[in-house]
Amino acid sequence: MTAQGVPGTHGGNREALARRAGCRPGDLLDFSANINPLGMPLSGQEALGQAMHTLADYPDPDCTALRAVVGDALAVAPERVLAGNGAEQLIWWLPRLVQAGRVVVMAPCYLDHWRAASAWGLKVLPVGQRAGTDFEVDLPALAAMVVAGDLVWLGHPNNPTGRLLDLDALVAAAAARPDVWWALDEAFIDFVDGAASGVELALDNVVVVRSLTKFFAMPGLRLGYAVLAPDLAAAGRRLLPAWSVSTPAQRVGTTLLADPGLAEFTARTRRLIRTQRAWLAAGLRRLGARVVDGSANYLLWRLPESAPPGAEVADALLRRTHIAVRACNDYRGLDARWLRVAVRTPAENERLLAALAAVLGTGDGADTAGDLSESRGEA
């Protein structure tokens, strides 16, 4: 936390991490950013190349083609879709769009739910989740404590815990409190097998914000969207800067969402994440860690009491092995022993476990990771 009580900065700054590690950016193995390890599909790469020929023209300010494709993919009217320069832009502008009187955030939660509210001068109410229940959100209790005009941020799945919401409980909460805005951050939902989306609820006081940058491995391009009531989406298009979404981002997003190979790419990604998350969680537990049973493409885990604080372990990993992990000491609701790691490829995950074993002094690393290789599962 900063001196003002506002959460700190993000992970994933490869240039800065490489400088700290004393290596080239390309030699850094980054587990601090939760990006699809399969990379961007070829269709997106080709669309990006073709979009270079359009840079002399302004982007479509209405993102017409992109909103139509999002509508087709989610079976919603394009009028309900608001495109943005990443989900991040929409997170920052939503408090202003809905004229929130106060912002309610979970603890722990994605840092910018809090930071965006503070930037608008709004009071923030953090609601702590208990580690003993793996940070499960009690929606009935939440509905009882909020007041009219609140904007409530909920991760689905939550970052950093990876926990999904009970959408039946959310429907009940939203119906009981129609005077409250319920915002679902679904930035990582595409990685989750069989997860129902808040989009399917079609409730006017439920806003869903989604990202295309994590699943399609293009955070440098910036693209996200929200699904909300048509009048609110129209107001959002008037509120945001006219050319928030670049032509390359629009072209790539439209191409990827309409790609005939999307279903196969999604299945491959989810199979990789499902098997590797289980394998990585088992390896972390063998090192004495307590691991939260999340559903996303990352794991929140706590070092054993005998280990140094998380920031020290993260720094040692970075400097000795050029591996970056996310220390979570700046998340409200987590103490200094919590860390978050992305789920990556089998070879990369094995390298992480070996490096952790060496840093923690639990073995020579290679043996610890090797003991798990037979049960690693399908890649």
C-alpha positions as CSV (number, residue, x, y, z in Angstrom):
1,M,0.0,0.0,0.0
2,T,1.1,3.5,-0.6
3,A,1.3,6.2,2.1
4,Q,-2.2,7.4,1.0
5,G,-3.6,3.9,1.4
6,V,-4.0,3.4,-2.3
7,P,-2.6,0.1,-3.7
8,G,0.7,0.1,-5.5
9,T,1.7,-0.8,-9.1
10,H,1.4,-3.8,-11.4
11,G,3.7,-6.6,-12.3
12,G,4.6,-7.5,-15.8
13,N,7.0,-4.5,-16.5
14,R,9.5,-6.6,-18.4
15,E,12.0,-3.8,-19.1
16,A,12.2,-2.8,-15.4
17,L,12.3,-6.4,-14.2
18,A,15.2,-7.1,-16.6
19,R,17.1,-4.2,-15.3
20,R,16.7,-5.4,-11.8
21,A,17.7,-8.9,-12.8
22,G,20.7,-7.8,-14.8
23,C,19.6,-9.6,-17.9
24,R,18.2,-8.8,-21.3
25,P,14.3,-8.5,-21.4
26,G,14.1,-11.5,-23.7
27,D,16.0,-13.7,-21.2
28,L,13.5,-13.0,-18.4
29,L,10.9,-15.6,-17.6
30,D,7.9,-13.7,-16.4
31,F,5.4,-15.4,-14.1
32,S,4.2,-12.0,-12.8
33,A,1.9,-11.3,-15.7
34,N,-1.0,-13.7,-16.4
35,I,-0.8,-14.0,-20.2
36,N,-1.7,-17.0,-22.4
37,P,1.5,-19.0,-22.8
38,L,0.3,-20.2,-26.3
39,G,0.7,-16.6,-27.6
40,M,-1.4,-14.8,-30.1
41,P,-3.1,-17.0,-32.8
42,L,-1.7,-16.6,-36.3
43,S,-4.8,-15.0,-37.6
44,G,-4.3,-12.1,-35.2
45,Q,-0.7,-11.7,-36.1
46,E,-1.7,-11.5,-39.8
47,A,-4.4,-9.0,-39.1
48,L,-1.9,-6.8,-37.1
49,G,0.4,-6.8,-40.1
50,Q,-2.4,-5.8,-42.5
51,A,-3.6,-3.1,-40.2
52,M,-0.2,-1.3,-40.6
53,H,-1.5,-0.1,-44.0
54,T,-4.4,1.8,-42.4
55,L,-2.4,4.0,-40.0
56,A,-2.8,7.1,-42.0
57,D,-6.6,7.0,-41.3
58,Y,-8.4,7.7,-38.0
59,P,-9.9,4.6,-36.3
60,D,-13.6,4.0,-36.3
61,P,-14.7,5.9,-33.2
62,D,-17.8,3.6,-32.8
63,C,-15.8,0.4,-33.1
64,T,-18.7,-0.8,-35.3
65,A,-17.3,-4.1,-36.6
66,L,-15.7,-5.0,-33.3
67,R,-18.9,-4.5,-31.4
68,A,-20.8,-6.6,-33.9
69,V,-18.4,-9.5,-33.5
70,V,-18.5,-9.2,-29.7
71,G,-22.3,-9.2,-29.9
72,D,-22.3,-12.4,-32.1
73,A,-19.8,-14.1,-29.8
74,L,-21.8,-13.4,-26.7
75,A,-25.3,-13.4,-28.2
76,V,-26.0,-9.8,-27.1
77,A,-27.0,-6.7,-29.1
78,P,-24.0,-4.7,-30.3
79,E,-25.7,-1.7,-28.7
80,R,-24.9,-3.2,-25.3
81,V,-21.1,-3.3,-26.1
82,L,-18.7,-0.6,-25.1
83,A,-15.1,-1.0,-26.4
84,G,-12.1,0.4,-24.7
85,N,-8.4,0.8,-24.7
86,G,-8.0,-2.4,-22.7
87,A,-10.4,-3.4,-19.9
88,E,-8.2,-1.0,-17.8
89,Q,-9.7,2.1,-19.5
90,L,-13.2,0.9,-18.8
91,I,-12.4,0.1,-15.1
92,W,-11.1,3.7,-14.7
93,W,-14.0,5.4,-16.3
94,L,-16.9,3.3,-15.0
95,P,-17.2,5.1,-11.6
96,R,-17.7,8.4,-13.6
97,L,-20.1,6.7,-16.1
98,V,-22.5,5.4,-13.4
99,Q,-22.0,8.5,-11.2
100,A,-21.0,6.3,-8.3
101,G,-21.3,7.7,-4.8
102,R,-18.9,5.2,-3.3
103,V,-16.9,2.3,-4.6
104,V,-16.9,-1.1,-2.7
105,V,-14.0,-3.4,-3.4
106,M,-13.0,-6.8,-2.2
107,A,-9.9,-7.4,-0.2
108,P,-7.8,-8.7,-1.8
109,C,-8.8,-7.6,-5.3
110,Y,-7.4,-6.2,-8.6
111,L,-5.5,-3.0,-7.5
112,D,-7.1,-0.7,-10.0
113,H,-10.6,-1.2,-8.8
114,W,-9.3,0.8,-5.8
115,R,-7.0,3.2,-7.6
116,A,-9.5,4.3,-10.2
117,A,-12.0,5.2,-7.5
118,S,-9.4,7.2,-5.6
119,A,-8.5,9.0,-8.8
120,W,-12.1,10.3,-9.0
121,G,-12.0,11.4,-5.3
122,L,-14.5,8.7,-4.3
123,K,-14.6,7.0,-0.9
124,V,-13.5,3.3,-1.1
125,L,-15.0,0.7,1.2
126,P,-12.8,-2.4,1.3
127,V,-14.6,-5.6,2.3
128,G,-12.2,-8.2,3.6
129,Q,-12.5,-11.8,2.6
130,R,-11.3,-14.6,4.9
131,A,-8.2,-16.6,4.0
132,G,-9.8,-19.5,5.9
133,T,-12.5,-19.8,3.2
134,D,-10.0,-19.3,0.4
135,F,-11.3,-15.7,0.1
136,E,-14.9,-16.7,-0.9
137,V,-17.2,-13.6,-1.4
138,D,-20.3,-13.6,0.8
139,L,-22.7,-12.0,-1.5
140,P,-25.8,-12.0,0.8
141,A,-23.7,-10.2,3.5
142,L,-22.4,-7.8,0.9
143,A,-25.9,-6.9,-0.3
144,A,-26.8,-6.1,3.3
145,M,-24.0,-3.6,3.8
146,V,-24.0,-1.6,0.6
147,V,-26.0,1.6,0.1
148,A,-27.8,3.3,-2.8
149,G,-25.4,4.6,-5.4
150,D,-22.6,2.2,-4.6
151,L,-20.5,0.7,-7.3
152,V,-19.4,-2.8,-6.2
153,W,-16.4,-4.4,-7.9
154,L,-16.3,-8.2,-8.1
155,G,-13.7,-10.4,-9.8
156,H,-15.1,-13.3,-11.8
157,P,-12.6,-14.9,-11.4
158,N,-11.0,-12.7,-8.8
159,N,-7.5,-11.4,-9.2
160,P,-5.3,-12.5,-7.3
161,T,-7.3,-15.3,-5.7
162,G,-8.7,-17.0,-8.8
163,R,-12.0,-17.6,-7.2
164,L,-15.3,-17.6,-9.2
165,L,-18.5,-16.0,-8.0
166,D,-21.7,-17.8,-7.2
167,L,-23.8,-16.2,-10.0
168,D,-27.1,-17.3,-8.4
169,A,-26.2,-15.4,-5.3
170,L,-25.3,-12.4,-7.5
171,V,-28.7,-12.5,-9.2
172,A,-30.3,-12.4,-5.7
173,A,-28.1,-9.6,-4.6
174,A,-28.7,-7.5,-7.7
175,A,-32.4,-8.1,-7.5
176,A,-32.5,-7.1,-3.8
177,R,-30.4,-4.0,-4.4
178,P,-31.4,-2.5,-7.8
179,D,-30.1,0.9,-6.5
180,V,-26.6,-0.5,-6.5
181,W,-24.2,-1.1,-9.5
182,W,-22.6,-4.5,-9.6
183,A,-19.5,-4.6,-11.8
184,L,-18.0,-7.9,-12.7
185,D,-14.3,-7.9,-13.8
186,E,-14.1,-11.0,-16.2
187,A,-10.6,-10.3,-17.5
188,F,-9.6,-13.9,-17.1
189,I,-12.9,-15.8,-17.6
190,D,-11.9,-17.1,-21.0
191,F,-9.3,-19.3,-19.3
192,V,-11.9,-21.1,-17.2
193,D,-13.6,-24.3,-18.2
194,G,-17.4,-24.1,-18.2
195,A,-17.6,-20.8,-16.3
196,A,-20.9,-18.9,-16.7
197,S,-20.5,-15.2,-17.4
198,G,-22.4,-12.3,-15.9
199,V,-23.3,-11.3,-19.5
200,E,-25.8,-14.1,-19.5
201,L,-27.7,-12.5,-16.6
202,A,-28.7,-9.5,-18.7
203,L,-29.5,-7.3,-15.7
204,D,-29.5,-3.6,-16.1
205,N,-27.6,-2.9,-12.8
206,V,-24.9,-5.5,-13.6
207,V,-21.9,-4.4,-15.7
208,V,-19.4,-6.9,-17.1
209,V,-15.9,-5.8,-18.1
210,R,-13.8,-8.2,-20.2
211,S,-10.3,-8.2,-21.6
212,L,-9.0,-9.5,-24.9
213,T,-5.3,-8.9,-24.0
214,K,-4.7,-11.7,-21.6
215,F,-6.3,-14.6,-23.5
216,F,-4.9,-13.5,-26.9
217,A,-1.5,-12.6,-25.5
218,M,-1.5,-9.0,-26.6
219,P,-1.3,-6.7,-23.6
220,G,0.9,-4.3,-25.6
221,L,-2.0,-3.7,-28.1
222,R,-4.7,-2.8,-25.5
223,L,-8.2,-4.0,-26.1
224,G,-11.2,-4.7,-23.9
225,Y,-15.0,-4.2,-23.7
226,A,-17.9,-3.9,-21.4
227,V,-21.4,-5.3,-21.7
228,L,-24.0,-3.1,-20.1
229,A,-27.5,-1.7,-20.6
230,P,-27.9,0.0,-24.0
231,D,-28.5,3.5,-22.7
232,L,-25.4,3.2,-20.4
233,A,-23.3,1.9,-23.3
234,A,-24.4,4.8,-25.4
235,A,-23.5,7.2,-22.6
236,G,-20.1,5.5,-22.3
237,R,-19.4,6.1,-26.0
238,R,-20.1,9.8,-25.5
239,L,-17.9,9.9,-22.4
240,L,-14.8,8.1,-23.7
241,P,-12.3,9.9,-26.0
242,A,-13.4,9.4,-29.6
243,W,-10.4,7.3,-30.8
244,S,-9.7,5.2,-27.6
245,V,-9.3,2.0,-29.6
246,S,-6.7,2.0,-32.4
247,T,-7.3,0.6,-35.8
248,P,-4.8,-2.2,-35.3
249,A,-6.5,-3.2,-32.0
250,Q,-10.0,-3.1,-33.6
251,R,-8.8,-5.2,-36.6
252,V,-7.0,-7.8,-34.5
253,G,-9.9,-8.1,-32.1
254,T,-12.5,-8.5,-34.8
255,T,-10.3,-11.1,-36.6
256,L,-9.6,-13.2,-33.5
257,L,-13.2,-13.3,-32.3
258,A,-14.4,-14.3,-35.8
259,D,-11.6,-16.8,-36.4
260,P,-13.0,-20.3,-37.3
261,G,-10.1,-21.8,-35.3
262,L,-11.2,-19.9,-32.1
263,A,-12.9,-22.9,-30.5
264,E,-9.9,-25.1,-31.0
265,F,-7.5,-22.5,-29.6
266,T,-9.8,-22.0,-26.6
267,A,-9.9,-25.7,-26.0
268,R,-6.1,-26.0,-26.2
269,T,-5.6,-23.1,-23.9
270,R,-8.0,-24.4,-21.3
271,R,-6.6,-27.9,-21.4
272,L,-3.1,-26.5,-20.8
273,I,-4.2,-24.2,-18.0
274,R,-6.3,-26.9,-16.3
275,T,-3.6,-29.6,-16.2
276,Q,-0.7,-27.3,-15.5
277,R,-2.5,-25.4,-12.7
278,A,-3.1,-28.7,-10.9
279,W,0.5,-29.8,-11.5
280,L,2.0,-26.5,-10.4
281,A,-0.3,-26.3,-7.3
282,A,0.9,-29.8,-6.3
283,G,4.5,-28.7,-6.7
284,L,4.1,-25.6,-4.6
285,R,2.4,-27.6,-1.9
286,R,5.4,-30.0,-1.9
287,L,7.5,-27.0,-1.1
288,G,5.4,-26.2,1.9
289,A,3.2,-23.5,0.4
290,R,-0.5,-23.0,1.1
291,V,-2.2,-22.7,-2.3
292,V,-5.6,-21.2,-2.9
293,D,-7.8,-23.4,-5.1
294,G,-8.7,-20.9,-7.8
295,S,-9.9,-21.5,-11.3
296,A,-7.9,-19.0,-13.3
297,N,-4.6,-19.1,-15.2
298,Y,-2.7,-18.1,-12.0
299,L,-2.2,-19.3,-8.5
300,L,-2.2,-17.3,-5.2
301,W,0.0,-19.1,-2.6
302,R,1.5,-18.4,0.8
303,L,5.1,-19.2,1.8
304,P,5.6,-21.4,4.8
305,E,6.4,-19.6,8.1
306,S,10.0,-20.8,7.9
307,A,10.6,-19.0,4.6
308,P,11.6,-15.4,4.1
309,P,9.0,-12.8,3.2
310,G,7.5,-12.9,-0.3
311,A,9.3,-9.8,-1.5
312,E,12.6,-11.3,-0.5
313,V,11.9,-14.6,-2.3
314,A,10.7,-12.7,-5.4
315,D,13.9,-10.6,-5.4
316,A,16.1,-13.7,-5.0
317,L,14.3,-15.5,-7.8
318,L,14.7,-12.5,-10.1
319,R,18.4,-11.8,-9.4
320,R,19.6,-15.4,-9.2
321,T,17.4,-17.1,-11.9
322,H,15.9,-14.3,-14.0
323,I,12.4,-15.5,-13.1
324,A,9.8,-12.9,-12.1
325,V,6.9,-13.7,-9.8
326,R,4.4,-11.3,-8.2
327,A,4.9,-10.5,-4.5
328,C,1.5,-9.6,-3.1
329,N,2.4,-7.5,-0.1
330,D,0.7,-4.5,-1.6
331,Y,-2.7,-6.2,-1.8
332,R,-4.9,-5.3,1.1
333,G,-6.0,-8.4,3.0
334,L,-2.8,-10.3,2.3
335,D,0.3,-10.4,4.5
336,A,3.9,-10.3,3.3
337,R,4.2,-14.1,2.7
338,W,1.7,-14.2,-0.2
339,L,2.9,-14.6,-3.9
340,R,1.1,-15.0,-7.2
341,V,2.4,-16.9,-10.2
342,A,1.0,-17.4,-13.7
343,V,0.4,-20.9,-15.1
344,R,2.7,-21.4,-18.0
345,T,4.0,-24.2,-20.1
346,P,5.2,-27.5,-18.6
347,A,8.9,-26.7,-19.1
348,E,8.5,-23.2,-17.7
349,N,6.5,-24.4,-14.7
350,E,9.2,-27.0,-13.9
351,R,11.9,-24.4,-14.1
352,L,10.0,-22.2,-11.7
353,L,9.6,-25.0,-9.1
354,A,13.3,-25.9,-9.4
355,A,14.3,-22.3,-8.9
356,L,11.9,-21.9,-5.9
357,A,13.3,-25.1,-4.3
358,A,16.8,-23.8,-4.6
359,V,15.9,-20.3,-3.2
360,L,14.0,-21.8,-0.3
361,G,16.7,-24.3,0.4
362,T,14.3,-27.3,0.2
363,G,16.5,-29.4,-2.1
364,D,18.6,-29.0,-5.2
365,G,15.6,-27.9,-7.2
366,A,15.9,-30.3,-10.1
367,D,15.0,-33.3,-7.9
368,T,12.0,-31.5,-6.5
369,A,10.6,-30.7,-9.9
370,G,11.6,-34.1,-11.3
371,D,9.7,-36.0,-8.6
372,L,6.5,-34.4,-10.0
373,S,7.2,-34.9,-13.7
374,E,5.4,-38.2,-14.0
375,S,2.1,-36.7,-12.6
376,R,2.5,-33.4,-14.6
377,G,-0.4,-34.2,-16.8
378,E,-1.3,-33.3,-20.4
379,A,0.2,-30.2,-21.8
